[in-house]
Amino acid sequence: MFEKLEQLILEWADAKGIMLGSDPLAQFGKTDEEVTELYEAVMTDNKDEIKDAIGDIIVTLIVQANMQGFTINECVQHAYNIISKRTGKMANGVFVKDDN
């Protein structure tokens, strides 16, 4: 299911000229902009804006992954393979990995 959605997002990005008219650095700037929007939405506890920002971030990351020659699934799987073996502890509400 998610692979089909990823494909639809990439088709949208291609139709909008993003794939040919942008580059990884510009796409990073778009991701950064969306992360700032998520921060602002979290600070005001605006659930609709939080949902929108999370979705927008994922869209920009799907495009970035594609620009780098990956699928988003490959990237998430790679991250999971690393974090699944990670040790650490909670501190101030966040997980802090051990220095291994």
Secondary structure, DSSP 8 states (H G I E B T S, - for coil): -HHHHHHHHHHHHHHTTHHHH--HHHHHHHHHHHHHHHHHHHHHT-HHHHHHHHHHHHHHHHHHHHHTT--HHHHHHHHHHHHTT--EEEETTEEEE---
